Amino acid sequence: MKKKVAVLGGGAGALTTAYYLSRTPELREEYEVTVYQVGWRLGGKGASGRGPHGRIEEHGLHIFWGFYENAFSLMRECYRVMDRPKSMPLATFEQAFAPRDLIAMEDFVNGRWQRWVVSFPSNSRQPGEGDDSSTSWQIIEQVLGVARQVYSKLKGGLSLAVAQGHTLTAQELGSTADGEELLEQAYAQVLLATQPQLASATADGITETVLKLLRTFLNWIKSRIEYLIESNFLLYQLYVGLDFLIANLVGILADGVLSKGFNSIEGQDYREWLEKHGASAMSLRSVLARTIYDAAMSMVDGDPDRQLIGAGSALRALLRIGLTYQGHVAYEFTGSMGDTIFVPLYEACRKQGVRFEFFHRVEEVIAERGGPGGKPRVTRVRVGRQVDLKDPKASYEPFIYVKNLPCWPDKPLYDQIVQGDKLIIEGIDLESFYTPWPSVEERVLEVGKDFDQVVFGIPVASVPFLCPTLMELNPAWRRMVDQVATIQTQAFQIWTTKDLSALGWTVGSPMLTGYVEPLDTWADMTSLLPREGWAQPNAPRTSAYFCGPMPGPSRPPPPTDHGYPARQKELARQAALSFLRNDISVLWPRSTQPNNPAVFDWSLLVPSNGAAGEGRFGTQYWRANVDPSERYTLALPGTEKARIRPDQTGFENLTVCGDWVDNGFYIGAAEGAVISGMLAFRAVTKQPLRISGEAFWYR
């Protein structure tokens, strides 16, 4: 008899588990997998929908970084299994992802915003194929190699400053030779250490020598160069970049991070760790040190003045992003995240026999103590069926088609639902934790009848509401809830009548971060317009996504606070309007009103609703991600110890998955969620499954 697996939730971790549990004929003979999903679509925090004009509406900005080896490998398989006709859009993996090589950062220097623009070179590696085989000394060599290049540019910039008659003297310039010698000596030692079969005693000696040289170099550039360059932004960038790289190297070597593992420094905040290892005050307040906080929205309670992130998580992510990407530093989706990731996951799982129960809201996971000496186990799962289908014998068909591409709609397909008209009239959001809509039936799933194993893939902020008996029976669950923090987030999207250059941005198509809080991140997503359903000649020429943390309570309010989402969404609208009134001109200097150069020209927004001024913003898209299942997981210092491993839940028939579990990555990201799903597969089946990067990066 097949073992029945109930997968609770439909995010990246849960669907990864479902996919791998049904991956082969042998697994399909052994396991019967059912996914229980609230509402009408999959994707969790990565869900998207198609709104008016077939436009893409996301929870925020989503990309795959180039080092997402496991996520890319999974998607390669899904596209092969899905096997779309070649005439369809996004028929192949290669058609679904497009490279993004341009990263921009805004830095507030000398009283004004200054821009870093970095174009990452491509390489010959293919995303999702192969495994990263980095070694400790190879990583050191790569970082030090970049530092040498930056130093060479800094020296050249200083020479130019002398030639142009700036305050730097030729004598001061000549002293840079001392720094060059220190770096070259360190690099020579590192090259020795990369040789195979190096004796441990020799490696220890090299480590001490390199550390001494690099610490001397840091002190040298602070005393001999730092004071020379702050008024020149190019030299400032080169100095800060060099100081930042060397301080990271000193910390890596001094703390033995690459041999002991990144978790060995996870108890410290990243900036504090950098400062301890010699980073200058200038570097610590620069956007280079701030970017990982903004990119990971790592702000306690969403407060920009309370930035914290575990040093191990930050360092791991930065090294992976900068050094180990496959092909390109990042990839955008050529449709929405829902179109590109969760439609293929759904279709591949369906082909492999996975059942999906949409409109099934998990109400409670109930566990009981085992017999003498036995672990407790999950015995029941209460699930509310939210609606009746008009054809109860048929499964819900979730897709609409936009330009022949299957997509998740922004609302349920009411024509399949008995209560469809009532849902429309009352404006019910079936996905919301705070909905007043009652279930039409409570189903109680029972162990031995409806499931043998449970995969809990619903984010950690939901645990206090859904899993009280788990917290009661196992203190580790309560500790996890108390320590693994989450925050609300917010986002808005706009569509304009002018292209990007006409708006005043002239440096390519960027992803930008480090800008004003709380909406500190922007990406140009104009490339998606051909996938939307706009009618000519009034189609927009630019699409832009903005997102960031949202200040709010440490814990979500109870489900009885039905008005909470609307109140928070209004705050998100006000934040978007404030950004467009006060801050857009730095990014798009030609997008503002002729007589009011700080304020956005509202007439640029598409489509028109006939309103004047700010009223035109009503046609755009904004959201506040406030449900427990939507809140973003933080990698706060030391909290990794409170995370639960998928194979160590304390309950004999329960595993967990998601970016909130102990997956070895910790920063909220699709790669961490996919890794967690692979770990959950191992926990259920006790079978091996190779996880790329596990031995070096995620141990």
MIVOKE-387114 format. One line per field, with one value per residue (C-alpha): x negated, y, z negated. Coordinates in Angstrom, 2 decimals. Layout:
<pts>
X	(X,...)
Y	(Y,...)
Z	(Z,...)
</pts>
This chain:
<pts>
X	(0.00,-1.25,-2.32,-0.16,-1.97,-0.01,-1.92,-0.57,-1.17,-2.11,-5.28,-8.68,-9.73,-6.46,-6.33,-9.98,-9.18,-6.14,-8.14,-10.98,-8.59,-6.96,-10.07,-10.50,-8.16,-9.53,-8.70,-5.24,-4.64,-5.66,-4.13,-0.77,-1.24,1.51,0.91,3.39,3.46,5.46,7.16,6.74,3.02,-0.39,-3.61,-3.52,-5.59,-6.47,-2.88,-1.83,1.33,2.56,4.59,6.22,4.77,3.12,0.52,-1.82,-1.24,-3.86,-4.35,-7.54,-10.72,-11.76,-14.86,-17.12,-20.72,-23.19,-24.39,-20.93,-22.27,-19.56,-16.66,-17.90,-18.44,-14.88,-13.48,-15.44,-13.77,-10.32,-10.55,-11.61,-8.76,-6.22,-7.26,-5.34,-4.80,-7.57,-4.99,-4.01,-5.70,-8.26,-8.38,-11.92,-14.10,-16.30,-13.30,-12.14,-15.17,-17.00,-20.35,-20.65,-24.24,-23.79,-23.59,-23.23,-23.46,-22.72,-25.16,-24.55,-27.95,-28.76,-25.11,-23.85,-23.01,-25.80,-25.48,-27.52,-26.94,-28.55,-28.32,-29.28,-31.09,-29.47,-31.11,-30.68,-28.91,-25.30,-22.76,-21.63,-24.27,-27.25,-28.24,-30.31,-33.67,-35.24,-37.95,-38.83,-42.06,-40.53,-37.90,-40.65,-42.57,-39.52,-38.70,-42.32,-42.58,-39.65,-41.27,-44.48,-42.52,-40.72,-44.01,-45.50,-42.56,-42.88,-46.55,-45.70,-43.00,-45.44,-47.92,-45.20,-44.38,-48.02,-48.04,-44.93,-46.53,-44.38,-45.57,-47.39,-51.17,-53.55,-55.34,-52.09,-51.45,-54.86,-54.00,-51.38,-54.18,-54.29,-50.66,-51.20,-54.09,-51.99,-49.18,-51.56,-53.31,-49.96,-48.82,-52.02,-51.47,-47.86,-48.96,-51.27,-48.37,-46.23,-48.71,-47.37,-48.47,-49.54,-50.52,-48.25,-51.20,-52.32,-48.76,-48.63,-51.90,-50.67,-47.45,-49.38,-51.67,-48.78,-46.85,-49.79,-50.27,-46.58,-46.20,-49.23,-47.71,-44.42,-46.23,-48.39,-45.53,-43.67,-46.65,-48.06,-45.12,-41.70,-41.95,-42.83,-39.81,-36.46,-35.71,-36.31,-33.52,-35.44,-38.38,-35.92,-34.37,-37.76,-38.99,-35.78,-35.71,-39.30,-38.86,-35.64,-37.25,-40.35,-38.37,-36.25,-39.41,-40.96,-37.80,-37.59,-41.20,-41.27,-38.10,-38.76,-35.36,-35.98,-37.17,-34.86,-31.81,-29.84,-27.76,-30.88,-30.37,-26.57,-26.14,-27.65,-26.09,-27.84,-28.82,-30.14,-32.16,-33.62,-34.48,-36.21,-38.40,-39.51,-36.92,-37.03,-34.14,-33.82,-33.28,-30.88,-28.54,-28.84,-26.32,-28.68,-28.20,-24.52,-23.46,-23.11,-20.82,-18.61,-18.66,-17.70,-15.34,-17.11,-15.53,-14.02,-10.24,-10.83,-12.49,-15.30,-17.05,-17.39,-19.43,-20.82,-21.97,-24.07,-27.66,-27.79,-24.60,-25.70,-29.19,-27.93,-25.43,-27.92,-30.59,-28.08,-26.60,-29.95,-32.12,-30.10,-27.40,-26.66,-26.68,-25.37,-25.21,-21.39,-18.46,-15.06,-11.97,-10.60,-7.10,-5.92,-7.39,-4.10,-4.25,-7.91,-8.34,-5.04,-3.10,-5.88,-6.18,-2.43,-2.27,-5.30,-3.89,-0.48,-2.10,-3.83,-0.57,-0.57,2.97,3.80,6.60,7.13,9.36,8.24,7.14,5.12,6.69,4.68,2.03,2.70,0.07,0.27,-2.28,-3.55,-3.66,-6.37,-9.70,-8.14,-8.15,-4.95,-3.30,-0.78,2.58,4.97,4.97,8.02,8.61,11.37,12.76,13.45,15.83,17.90,16.93,19.77,18.41,17.27,16.01,13.62,10.55,10.26,8.58,6.52,5.13,6.06,4.15,2.43,0.96,1.12,-0.78,0.89,0.93,2.35,5.16,5.27,8.63,10.29,12.03,15.50,17.31,16.07,17.31,20.85,20.38,18.65,21.21,21.28,17.47,17.47,20.21,18.62,15.08,13.72,10.01,9.83,6.06,6.14,5.53,7.89,10.85,14.26,15.38,16.33,15.39,18.21,16.91,14.33,12.37,10.36,7.49,6.55,3.28,3.45,6.45,5.71,1.98,-0.98,-3.47,-2.92,-5.13,-4.51,-5.45,-3.60,-5.89,-6.96,-4.78,-1.76,-3.00,-1.53,1.92,1.79,-0.44,0.28,-0.08,-3.45,-4.69,-3.29,-4.84,-8.24,-10.01,-12.13,-9.05,-8.32,-11.98,-11.84,-8.70,-10.23,-13.57,-13.16,-11.91,-9.78,-8.69,-6.00,-7.04,-5.56,-5.77,-4.34,-4.50,-3.94,-3.56,-4.48,-4.10,-7.83,-10.73,-13.49,-15.87,-13.09,-12.47,-16.11,-17.79,-20.55,-22.67,-21.12,-18.38,-19.25,-18.39,-19.06,-19.21,-20.55,-18.20,-15.83,-13.94,-11.62,-11.26,-14.98,-14.98,-13.93,-14.16,-13.36,-10.97,-10.11,-11.21,-7.98,-5.64,-5.44,-4.15,-1.33,1.92,1.82,3.65,1.85,1.47,1.92,-0.44,-3.03,-6.71,-8.19,-7.33,-9.03,-8.93,-9.73,-9.84,-11.23,-10.50,-7.34,-7.41,-4.95,-4.42,-6.85,-3.98,-0.96,2.38,4.98,7.27,10.23,8.69,10.43,9.60,5.85,4.86,6.83,5.26,1.76,2.44,3.42,0.12,-1.67,0.21,-0.83,-4.46,-4.40,-2.91,-5.48,-8.28,-6.92,-6.43,-9.88,-12.41,-11.81,-13.73,-17.11,-16.46,-14.33,-15.17,-12.99,-9.88,-8.87,-6.50,-7.99,-7.01,-7.70,-10.93,-10.78,-7.30,-6.41,-4.38,-1.22,-0.07,-2.78,-0.90,0.87,3.78,5.64,8.65,9.64,8.46,6.11,2.83,2.24,5.66,4.17,2.05,5.26,4.72,1.37,0.57,-0.55,-0.37,-1.28,-2.46,-1.09,0.41,-1.61,-2.42,-3.58,-5.98,-9.67,-12.05,-15.10,-18.56,-19.16,-22.44,-22.42,-18.90,-20.05,-20.33,-16.58,-15.69,-14.39,-15.96,-13.58,-14.80,-14.70,-11.21,-10.71,-7.62,-7.94,-5.71,-6.37,-8.92,-9.16,-10.30,-10.62,-13.11,-12.51,-13.81,-17.42,-18.33,-21.91,-21.23,-18.91,-18.37,-14.87,-15.35,-14.08,-17.38,-17.05,-13.42,-14.36,-17.17,-14.67,-12.35,-15.20,-16.03,-12.35,-12.44,-15.38,-13.55,-10.44,-12.13,-15.47,-16.94,-19.95,-19.52,-22.49,-22.28,-24.70,-27.05,-26.04,-29.49,-31.20,-28.59,-25.67,-27.28)
Y	(0.00,3.48,5.85,8.96,12.30,15.46,18.56,21.64,24.82,25.58,27.66,26.82,24.50,22.54,22.13,21.09,18.33,17.24,17.21,15.06,12.65,11.96,12.20,8.54,5.61,3.86,6.84,7.12,3.48,4.13,7.56,9.21,12.97,15.55,19.31,21.34,25.01,27.96,29.91,29.50,29.67,28.37,30.21,31.32,34.51,34.14,33.95,36.31,37.05,38.67,41.80,44.33,44.30,40.98,42.89,41.02,41.68,40.37,40.27,42.26,41.97,38.38,37.17,34.11,34.90,33.09,30.83,29.24,25.89,23.77,25.99,26.11,22.35,21.81,24.16,22.47,19.21,20.80,22.28,18.90,17.09,19.75,19.28,22.18,22.42,24.48,26.95,28.01,30.86,29.83,26.34,25.67,26.48,28.69,30.79,31.26,33.09,36.18,37.44,40.54,41.73,45.33,46.05,49.63,50.99,54.44,55.81,58.96,60.70,64.28,65.23,63.82,60.55,59.07,56.00,52.83,50.90,47.48,45.35,41.77,39.81,36.63,33.21,29.92,28.04,27.00,27.66,24.46,22.26,21.04,21.69,24.41,22.89,25.83,25.31,27.65,28.97,29.35,31.65,33.64,33.85,35.11,37.82,38.93,38.94,41.36,43.50,43.73,44.94,47.55,48.71,49.09,51.29,53.29,53.90,55.00,57.32,58.90,59.44,61.15,63.38,64.54,65.17,67.33,69.41,68.20,68.47,65.13,65.56,63.44,62.49,61.16,59.27,57.62,56.11,53.87,51.50,50.31,49.16,47.45,45.46,44.30,43.07,41.31,39.51,38.37,37.18,35.20,33.45,32.63,31.13,28.83,27.76,26.77,24.05,20.51,18.36,21.35,20.30,21.71,23.19,24.99,26.27,27.59,29.43,30.93,32.03,33.92,35.53,36.62,37.95,40.06,41.48,42.30,43.90,46.03,46.98,48.05,50.26,51.65,52.70,54.29,56.41,57.18,57.23,57.56,61.28,62.01,60.68,61.42,64.45,62.48,59.93,57.64,57.46,57.06,54.04,52.44,53.05,51.78,48.75,47.90,48.43,46.37,43.44,43.33,43.58,40.61,38.65,39.44,38.25,35.07,34.16,35.28,33.39,30.36,30.81,28.66,25.70,26.05,27.01,30.22,29.43,29.91,33.69,33.70,34.97,38.36,41.16,41.54,45.20,44.56,41.64,43.83,46.56,44.05,43.00,46.48,47.92,51.72,53.87,55.11,51.58,50.65,53.54,52.99,51.25,48.28,47.36,48.30,46.45,43.02,44.49,46.10,43.12,40.78,43.36,42.54,45.11,44.21,44.76,46.33,49.35,50.77,52.09,48.57,46.75,43.36,40.28,37.28,37.72,34.16,34.54,37.90,36.71,33.48,35.35,37.99,35.44,33.29,36.24,37.70,34.63,31.53,32.59,30.40,32.32,35.61,37.24,37.18,36.09,37.66,35.69,36.26,36.09,36.60,34.42,32.53,31.98,31.00,29.02,27.89,27.01,24.58,23.19,22.60,21.03,18.80,17.63,16.98,14.88,12.88,12.14,14.74,15.77,19.41,20.47,24.18,26.21,24.11,26.26,24.55,25.42,23.28,20.57,18.37,16.14,13.64,11.95,8.57,5.41,4.69,5.77,6.80,10.18,12.18,12.24,14.23,12.50,15.00,18.03,20.29,21.78,24.20,23.73,27.29,26.86,24.34,23.59,23.51,20.20,18.46,15.45,17.60,19.29,23.06,24.32,27.29,29.01,31.80,32.39,35.65,35.59,31.79,31.53,29.77,32.16,32.42,34.99,37.67,36.31,32.90,31.72,32.36,30.54,27.24,28.10,27.76,30.78,32.83,35.65,36.10,36.22,38.98,41.03,40.84,41.43,38.37,37.55,33.79,33.89,36.25,34.95,37.72,36.90,36.79,34.15,30.92,27.53,25.58,22.37,21.37,18.32,16.44,14.52,11.52,9.63,6.15,7.13,10.41,10.66,8.77,11.67,15.41,18.00,21.36,24.04,27.04,29.85,30.18,33.18,30.88,28.28,29.86,29.90,26.48,24.33,24.93,21.25,21.02,23.95,22.37,18.95,20.11,23.18,23.48,24.63,27.36,28.45,28.65,30.79,33.09,33.59,33.20,36.67,37.78,41.17,42.68,43.93,46.30,46.82,48.84,48.69,51.45,51.57,54.78,56.34,57.14,54.77,54.63,57.01,59.56,59.33,60.28,56.95,56.36,53.52,50.34,48.24,47.93,46.27,48.97,48.88,50.95,53.86,55.65,53.62,51.90,51.47,51.01,48.69,49.24,47.13,47.99,45.27,46.77,43.54,41.93,44.27,41.98,39.22,41.41,42.07,45.80,47.08,49.44,52.37,53.15,50.49,51.58,51.87,51.25,48.92,49.42,47.49,49.03,47.18,47.12,46.35,47.55,48.66,46.72,44.45,41.64,39.17,39.26,40.17,37.43,36.37,38.18,41.54,41.45,45.06,44.71,44.02,47.02,49.35,48.15,48.33,51.96,52.59,50.95,53.24,56.29,55.10,54.70,58.16,59.66,58.03,59.43,62.88,63.14,60.59,59.54,62.51,61.06,57.96,59.47,63.19,63.71,62.10,65.04,67.97,70.93,73.41,71.06,69.16,66.94,65.51,62.79,63.75,61.72,62.09,59.59,56.69,54.11,53.54,56.77,56.70,60.27,61.47,64.38,64.46,61.71,60.28,58.74,56.46,54.50,52.61,51.22,48.22,48.19,45.73,45.12,41.57,41.16,37.68,35.31,33.26,36.36,37.78,37.71,35.58,37.34,35.89,37.70,36.98,33.73,32.68,29.85,27.70,27.99,26.75,23.21,20.76,18.91,15.56,16.64,18.01,15.90,14.24,10.87,11.56,15.27,17.17,20.87,22.97,26.63,29.47,29.54,26.04,25.00,24.77,26.06,29.32,31.29,34.47,34.38,33.18,30.66,28.74,28.20,27.12,24.63,23.22,22.80,20.84,18.54,18.03,17.26,14.64,12.99,13.12,11.42,8.78,8.26,8.26,10.29,13.37,15.47,19.12,21.28,23.26,21.42,20.21,23.61,26.36,24.98,22.60)
Z	(0.00,0.85,-1.89,-1.87,-2.17,-2.96,-1.86,-3.62,-1.63,1.95,1.78,3.26,0.43,0.40,4.18,4.31,1.81,3.82,7.05,5.72,3.94,7.33,9.47,10.52,11.24,8.15,5.92,7.46,6.59,2.99,2.26,2.88,2.57,2.01,1.74,-0.31,0.75,-0.52,2.26,5.97,6.77,5.78,5.04,1.41,1.08,4.77,6.00,8.77,10.69,13.87,13.34,15.71,19.24,18.41,16.43,14.08,10.38,7.94,4.17,4.78,6.82,7.56,9.39,9.32,8.44,10.67,7.86,7.35,8.51,6.87,7.91,11.50,11.58,10.35,12.98,15.77,14.79,14.56,18.05,19.42,17.65,18.63,22.28,23.79,27.54,29.10,30.41,26.86,25.01,22.38,23.85,22.67,19.70,21.87,22.91,19.32,17.89,19.12,17.80,15.61,15.37,14.20,10.47,9.21,5.67,4.30,1.72,-0.34,-0.32,-1.26,-1.54,1.76,3.46,5.58,7.76,8.00,11.25,11.55,14.68,13.87,16.59,17.84,17.78,19.62,16.82,17.34,14.55,12.88,14.46,12.47,8.89,7.30,6.40,4.60,2.01,-0.83,0.63,4.09,2.58,0.85,4.12,6.01,3.48,3.21,7.00,7.19,4.47,6.50,9.53,7.44,5.96,9.43,10.43,7.22,7.89,11.42,10.09,7.69,10.55,12.55,9.58,9.51,13.26,12.90,10.16,7.28,3.68,3.73,4.09,6.11,2.90,1.44,4.65,4.48,1.11,2.74,3.73,0.12,0.32,3.65,2.22,-0.73,1.54,3.92,1.08,-0.30,3.12,3.64,0.33,1.23,4.56,2.61,0.42,3.42,4.36,3.84,0.91,-1.17,-4.68,-7.39,-9.29,-6.13,-5.55,-9.13,-8.58,-5.32,-7.03,-9.71,-7.14,-4.91,-7.89,-9.02,-5.53,-5.06,-8.48,-7.77,-4.43,-6.04,-8.52,-5.74,-3.44,-6.36,-7.34,-3.88,-1.45,-3.12,-3.87,-0.25,1.52,-0.14,2.04,5.27,5.74,8.11,5.71,2.84,4.57,5.21,1.67,0.05,2.34,1.47,-2.26,-2.24,-0.38,-2.57,-5.83,-4.71,-3.87,-7.24,-8.98,-6.93,-7.69,-11.32,-12.21,-10.00,-8.40,-5.33,-7.43,-10.44,-8.39,-8.07,-11.13,-13.26,-12.93,-12.62,-16.18,-15.23,-13.23,-9.86,-10.27,-13.79,-12.45,-9.69,-12.16,-14.43,-11.51,-10.51,-8.14,-8.13,-9.33,-5.75,-4.46,-7.23,-6.41,-2.65,-0.46,-0.06,-3.71,-3.63,-0.48,-2.06,-4.74,-2.10,0.28,-2.57,-4.13,-7.37,-9.63,-12.99,-12.82,-9.40,-11.03,-8.82,-11.94,-13.39,-10.75,-11.80,-9.92,-10.89,-9.69,-8.37,-6.34,-4.93,-4.01,-2.48,-0.30,0.84,1.75,3.60,5.51,6.51,7.07,7.88,10.33,13.33,16.59,15.25,11.84,11.89,14.03,14.43,15.36,18.85,17.42,13.88,11.14,11.13,14.91,14.97,11.75,10.27,13.43,14.50,10.96,10.87,14.32,13.69,10.37,11.96,14.68,11.97,10.18,7.40,6.36,5.63,3.34,3.95,1.62,-1.36,-4.28,-7.00,-10.37,-12.80,-12.88,-15.91,-17.50,-20.35,-22.55,-21.44,-23.48,-26.06,-24.62,-21.32,-19.65,-19.46,-16.04,-14.05,-14.29,-12.68,-10.43,-10.42,-6.99,-6.00,-2.51,-1.44,1.52,3.44,7.02,9.54,10.80,7.59,9.52,11.53,10.12,10.12,13.28,12.12,15.23,17.58,20.81,21.74,25.24,25.20,21.90,18.93,15.98,12.48,12.34,9.67,8.46,8.42,11.56,10.17,12.97,11.48,7.95,6.58,4.31,7.04,7.25,3.48,3.31,5.93,4.28,0.82,2.13,0.34,0.49,0.02,-0.40,-3.37,-6.87,-7.99,-5.75,-7.44,-4.93,-6.75,-5.39,-3.76,-5.35,-7.93,-6.90,-9.48,-7.90,-10.03,-10.32,-8.80,-6.70,-4.92,-5.55,-6.88,-6.64,-6.89,-5.20,-6.86,-4.32,-5.78,-7.01,-10.61,-11.52,-11.05,-13.52,-16.71,-15.08,-13.39,-15.61,-19.32,-20.23,-18.48,-20.55,-23.70,-23.11,-21.86,-23.34,-20.18,-18.28,-20.82,-20.76,-16.97,-17.06,-19.68,-17.92,-14.12,-13.26,-10.34,-9.02,-6.84,-3.39,-0.83,2.90,5.73,9.53,12.05,15.82,17.70,21.14,21.47,21.89,19.31,21.07,21.51,17.76,17.22,16.46,19.00,17.55,18.91,17.34,13.66,10.42,7.85,4.07,1.19,1.87,-0.56,-3.13,-3.23,0.54,1.06,4.09,7.70,10.83,14.42,15.62,18.99,20.65,19.38,21.25,24.33,22.03,20.78,22.61,23.27,26.36,28.71,29.19,25.49,24.15,21.58,22.46,19.00,16.14,12.77,9.49,6.11,2.80,-0.73,-4.36,-6.05,-9.68,-11.78,-14.76,-15.63,-15.53,-13.21,-14.79,-15.34,-12.47,-14.05,-13.05,-9.68,-8.80,-9.33,-5.66,-4.39,-6.94,-6.07,-2.34,-2.77,-4.56,-1.61,0.78,-1.23,-1.26,2.53,3.01,0.65,2.63,5.91,4.38,2.81,4.05,7.66,9.12,8.08,10.19,12.97,13.19,16.27,14.80,12.63,13.02,14.93,12.22,9.32,10.07,6.97,7.64,10.13,13.18,12.54,16.17,17.16,15.55,17.74,17.95,17.31,15.02,15.82,12.43,11.89,9.97,7.43,8.17,11.29,9.08,8.42,11.69,10.53,8.28,4.66,1.80,-1.82,-2.59,-6.10,-6.36,-8.57,-5.47,-3.54,-6.11,-5.15,-7.23,-8.71,-9.36,-12.63,-14.47,-16.41,-15.48,-13.21,-16.33,-16.85,-13.38,-13.02,-10.60,-8.28,-9.67,-13.31,-13.96,-17.09,-15.56,-13.91,-10.89,-10.38,-8.35,-7.52,-4.58,-3.69,-3.93,-7.72,-8.51,-9.06,-5.38,-5.69,-3.83,-6.19,-4.17,-2.71,0.86,3.39,3.22,-0.52,-0.09,2.65,0.50,-2.34,-0.06,0.93,-2.75,-3.41,-0.65,-2.40,-5.73,-4.31,-2.15,-3.95,-0.43,0.78,2.93,3.96,2.90,4.83,2.60,-0.54,-1.57,-1.32,-1.56,-3.56,-6.02)
</pts>
